[in-house]
C-alpha cells in the first residue's frame, strides 16, 4: 500500500480502529516501547485539565523560546490544519515528517490497533526524538490517566482546571473528573493545579504518590493591577508583568512550572516578560478590533464560557443605549456538550444569536440547538444551515461599533475562520 501524502495517511488511519476514542494505555504503550519512545532525552512537562490547556502550553512555549531553549510543543485539537498540533522551535511540523513517522508506527504496531489520536501522539514523540530539543511540552487530549500522552513520565505535571466536561467518559462530578486528570501525576515529582478550588480527589492522589502539589491561590498567586499584573511563588516575585490576550490564571500556572524547573531549565526575568509580551493563540479569547469587534473563543463548556463573559465585559463597554451598538453571537456546539447551561451563562450579554449546525459527526442538530434556546426562553435567534451562511447574514446586518462573538467549539471557530476568507464583516 502506497501512501504518499499526509491526507492519504490521515484517511487511512481513520479506518484502522472502530472507535475515535479508546481510552487505555496498553496498546499505545507497547508500540511506543517497540519504537523506543517511552523515555525522553530532555525535561518534559505534561499539561492536562478541563480548560486552559492550550493557553498554558503556549505560555510555557513562548517563555522558554525567549530563553533560547529548543522547545517541542504538542497541542490538540487543531483549528485549520493537522500540522498545527506540533511545533518544533516555533515552527509547525511539515507533512513529510508526519508521513515518515506514521509509516514507522504502522510497521512497528503489527496487529495492534491504534486510534488516530494514539497514532498522532506516537508520531509527535517520533518527530520530537528526531530533533535535538531542550524541553517537551505535551498537552493531554482527554482526561489524563488513560490518555495516550500519559505513557510519558513528566518532570512536572500540570492540571489547569477542573470542570464538568466529557462526563460520559470521565465521570459526572468534579471529584471523579479530578481523579482522572490527576492520573498524569508521578511519584515524587512536582505537580501543579491551576484551579483555585482543587477537588479532594486530586489532592489525595498527589499525597498517595508523595508528589509535591502546588496550587493556585495557595502556593502561588497573581493579581491584576491596571495594565499590568503581579505574580508570587514563595520568595519569587514578578511585578508589573505585561498583560496578555490569554487568561492570567493560565499564565500564572505556566510561571509556576517554570519556577519549579529553574534548577534544570533556568529562565531569567527578561525572558519571562518578553515571552508574556508576545504570547497569543488563535481562537483563545482572541479579540480582533476594527469597524466591528470580533471575538473568537473555543469555549465549549459553562466554565470556559463564564471566563468568556468576563472577557466580554472587559472588552465591550457597558451600553446605556443598546440601540446604538449590539453584541451578536455566532454559536454552535457539539451534541455531547452541556448546551443549555452554556447558553444560560452568557445569554444576558447577547442581543441576537446566529446559530447553525457544524460539519462534523458530533455536531448538535439544528433541532437540538433550537430546543436549547427555547429552554432558555431566548427568542432573538436566527437559525441558519451552516456557519458560513450565518456569517453571511451577520455581514449584512452588523454596523460600526457592533461586536460579534464566535464561540461554542473548536469546530465553530474553525468554520468561521474559513468562512472569513471570503466573507468580510
Secondary structure, DSSP 8 states (H G I E B T S, - for coil): ----SHHHHHHHHTTS-S-S----SHHHHHHHHHTT-SS-SSEEEEEE-SS-HHHHHHHHHHHHHHTT--EEEE--S-SS-GGGGEEETTEE--HHHHHHHHHHHHHHHTT----HHHHHHHHHHHHHHTS--SEEEEE-SS-STTSGGGGS--SEEEE----S-SHHHH-SSHHHHHHHHGGG--TTSEEEE--SS--HHHHHHHHHHT--EEEBTTTEEEEEETTEEEEEETTEEEEEEE--SS-HHHHHHHHHHHHHTTTTS---HHHHHHHHHH---TTSSEEE-SSSEEEEE---SHHHHHHHHHHHHHHS---S-TTTS-EEEEE--BTTS-HHHHHHHHGGG-SEEEEE--SSTTB--HHHHHHHHHHTT---EEEESSHHHHHHHHHHH--TT-EEEEESSHHHHHHHHHHTTT---
